[in-house]
Amino acid sequence: MNQEKFEVSTRIPRWKCIESRTDSKRLHYSRFILSPLMKGQADTIGIAMRRALLGEVEGTCITRAKFENAPHEYSMISGVEESVYEILMNLKKIVLRSNLYGTRNASICAKGPEIVTARHIILPPSVEIVDTSQHIASLTKPIDLRIELQIERGRRMKTTENYQDGSFPIDAVSMPVRNANYSIHSFGNEKQEILFLEIWTDGSLTPKEALYEASRNLINLFIPFLDAEEQDLNFDLEDNQKGFQGRFHTYPPFNITKMERKEVLEDIFIDQLGLSRRTYNCLKRSNIHTLSDFLNLTQEDLARMRIDPPVEDLNQILDSLEKHSPFDEPKNENQF
């Protein structure tokens, strides 16, 4: 009897944290196991969990900053060693912990001479800083530095190039999980498997919290399939199947809508295109991270953002755009 109970219980997968450490305030690591699994299940779970950990876990970060008397992001402020652009990059590195929803305001008030760090940020009650030693700016004169900040929570923040209020967007990519790996080990005559899952976070979440949130969000994605009745989506399946050409990852059907085109291009990062270092750095400095961002550029944008890549680099990008978006895109006279 006891033997029968033991055999039944071993068929129920259980998870456990077998290693956990804190390498620094902004680097936490944990290793988990899930077992026993039937052959093939570990790979299915590992792939899904890794993608969910890297793409479905929300984080909080600074998305906008407003300076006094700073006409553009390359301005120098009297009495401050760093340019506005360098300060924005330092603000981007600040790791925040929060459960807020929506947008919150924060500010920096410092008087020189002073080394301004993250501890100078005045935060709303629902937000805290993981590492207050993060450098922001060096004040060399007895001046007052005031910066208004905007804080948001989400997965991947979208910033706009709107300077009407005198503020500057910060290229905020909120990824609390810095890395995730998995490995599989077989046992029981190769019929069962153990899944090992490694998670590194930036300190805003522990690896265990990230694992819980990723699992919950992954489950929520499949809940619609559990409905007893199919939902009416007002979707003409026959018309859309005519244009379907075997979509695989980023390759869309030819007759997708303009909104769907935008979503597809947003998933293709310039890191994937094999661009030259000069062009890659040029686009990154101008907050161009996806093919969607690049497609929306006009000649005026190039001039304003000081992007001047050579013709061969432009051809390289356009070739990549054509390769990754196999549909007819309407011509825009303002686009280069």
N, C-alpha and C positions, 0 to 999 in steps of 0.2 A: 504493500500500500504506500509506504513512504517513498519507495523507489518510483512508483507511478507518478506521484505528486511532483517529485524532483524532475522527472523527464518532461512533464507538462510545463513546469515553470521555466525550464531552460529554453523553451520555444518562444517565450515572450521577450522581445528585445529590451534591454535596460541600458541606461547610459550612466557614465561616471566620469568625474574630473580626476585624472590621474597625475596631473602636474600643473602647477600654477606658480607664476612668479611676477614680480614687478621690477623690470629692468630700469625704469625711470618713471617720472611722473607722467610722461607722455608715451610710454611704451609698456603695455601689459601683455602677458602671454599666458595661455592655458592650453592644455591638451586633454581631449575628451575621447572616450571610447563608447561605441554602441555595439552591443552583441547580445545574443547571437542573431545573425541574419542569414537568410538563405542565399545561395550563390546567385550573384547578379544584383541583389538588393543594395549592397553597400555602394556600388558604383552609382546607382540611380539616386540614392540619398546624398552621396558625397557631392555629385555634380550640382544637384539642386540647392543644397545647403551652401556651397561655396558661392554660387551666384547670388543667393539671397543675402548672404553675409556682406558681400561687396556691393550690392545694389539696392537692397530693400531696408537697410537700417538707417533710421533718421539721425541727423546730428544738428547741432546748433552752431552758427558761426556769424561773424560780422559781414554784412553784405554791402554796406554803404558808409561813406565817411564824408563829412562836410567841414572844410577848413575856412578860416577867416583870411580874406585877401589872397586867395590862390586861384588865379585865372585858369590854369590847366594843370594836369597831373605831373608835368615836368618842371613845375615852378620850384624855386628855392625860397624858403621862408627865412627872413633875416634872423640870425641868432640860432638857427637850427642846422646841424651838420647835414642831415639827410634831406633829400628832395621829397616832394609830396609823393612821388611814385614809390620811393624806397619805404616811406612810412606806410603806404598802403600794403606793400608786400609784407611788412612786419605785422601789420594788423591781421593779414590773412593767416599767419602762422599761429595765432592765438587759439587755443583749444578751450571751448566752453562746454560746461555741463548744465543741462536744463531739461525740463519737461514742458516748457512753454509751448503755446500754439499761437500762431499769428506773428505779428511784428512787434518788437519792443525797441525802445530808445535807450541809448546809453551815451556817456560823454567822457571826455578826458579834459581835466583842468590841471595844468602844471605851471610852475613858475621857475624860470631859470636863475642861475645855472643849475641844471639838474639832468640826471639820466632818467628818462621817462620809460617806465616798464608797464607791464600789464596791471600791476597793482594800482596804477593811477586811474584806471578805468572805473567810473561810477556806474554800477550795474543795477538793473531792476531786481527786486527781491527774488525772482524765480530763476536767476542765472548766477553761476559761479565760474571762476576761472580755474582751470586745472593747474597751470603753471604760471604763477604771477611774476616770475623772473624774466619772461619773454621781453626782449628789448623792442622798443618802439621808436624812440628818437633821443638825440643828445642835444640839450639846450646849452649853448655856450655863452649866452648873454642873459641879463636879468629881464627876460621877456615873459609874457603870458602866452601859453599855448593852449588853445581851446579847439577841441575837435568833437563834433556831434556824430554819433554812431547809430547805425541801424542794425538790429540783430534779428535773425530769422531762424526758424527750424524747418528742416526738410531733408530730402535725399540729395538731389542735385539742384543747387540754386541757379536761377536764371537772372542775370543782370542785364540792364539796358544801358545804352549810351546816352542817357538823358541828363544833361547838365543844367537844365533850366533853373533848378533850385540851388545851383552852385555846389552840389555834392558830386562825389565820384564813386562809381560802382566798384566793388571789390569782387574779383573773380573767385567766388566762393563755391568750392566743390566739397560738400560736407560728406565725408566718409569716415565715420568713427572706427570702422574696421580697416586697419592698414594692410592686412594680408590674411589670407586663409588658405590652408592646404589640407588635403586629405590623403590617406593611404589605406590600403586594404590588405589584410592578412587572412589566409585561409586556414581552416582546421577541420577536424572531423572527416578525414579522407577527402578533403577538398570540397565537401558538400556544404559547409557553413563558413561564414566570414565574420571578421571583426573590422569595424570601421574606426579608424583613428582620424580625429579632426583637430587641427591646430589653428588657433585664432590669435592674432595680434591686434590690439586696439590702441587708440591714442590717449586713453585715460579718461575720456568722457563717459565711457561705458566699460564695465569689466567684460572680459570674454564671455563669462556666463550670462550676463545681461544681454550681450549682443546675440548669443546663441538663442536665447529665449525670444527676443524680438524678431530675429530672422525666421525662426520656426513659426511663430504666430502669423507673420505677414505672408509667409509661403502658404500656410494653410488657408488663409483668407482668399488667396488668389484662386483656389479650387472650390471654394464654397458654392459659387453659382452652378457648378455641375451637379451639386447634390439636390437641387430643386427638383421636385417631383414633376413639375410642368415646365415645358420649354417657354422661354420668354419671347414676346414679339419685339424684334429689334428694328422693324421696318426696313429690312435688308433684303434686297433682291439677289438671291444666291445665284440664279441662272445668269444674270447679266454680269456679275462679278467673276463667275467661273470662266466666262468667255475670254477674259483678259488674264486669267491666272496662268503663269508660266513656271510653276514649280518653285514657289518662294522658298528661299533658303537663307535664314538669318536676315541679312540686310537687303536681299534682293526682292523688291516688291512687285506686285502685279502692275501691268502697264496702265491700267485705267483707275488707279487709286486716286482718291481725292487730294486736293491741295493740302489739306490738313494732314492726311496720312503721309504725303511726301515729306512734309516738314518733320514729322515724327521719325520717319526712317532715317533722314539725314542727320537728325540730332543724335542718333545712336552710332554714327560713324565719326570717330575722333581723328584729328589730323595726325595723331601719334601712329595710326595704323597705315598711313599712306606712304611711308618711306621717303619723306621729303628731305631735301638737303638741310644741313644744320642751320645755314643762314636763313632759309625761308621758314623753317620750323620755329626758330627763336623769334623771328620777326612777327609771325602770326601770334605766337604765345604772348608776346609783350603787349599785343593789342587785343587780348581777350578773345581771340578766334580759336576755338577749341574743337569745333565740329564742322562737317561739310555744310550744315545748315547755316552756321555763322558765316562761313565763307561765301555761300551763295547769295546772302543778303547784302554783301558789300557793294558799294557803288564807287565810281571814280572819286567822288567827293570824299567818301570815307577813307580811301587810300591816302589822299592828300592830307586829310585832317589828322589821321592816325600815323602819318609818316611811314606808311608802308610803300616801299619801292623795290619790289623783287624784280630780278631780271626776267626777260621774256621766257627763257628756257624753264625757269622755275614756275612761272605762271602756267606754261603749257603742261608741266608735270602735274600741277594741281588740277587743271581742267581735265587731263586724261584720267586722273583718279576719280574725279567727280563723275565723268561719263561711265567709268567702269563700275562704280558702286551705285549708280542710279539709272538703271536701264529703262527709262521712260522718257517721253518727249516733254521737255521743260520749255514753257513759253519764253520767248526772248524778252529781255528787259533792256530797253535802250540805255538806261542809266547804269546797267551793270557792265563791267569790263569784259 
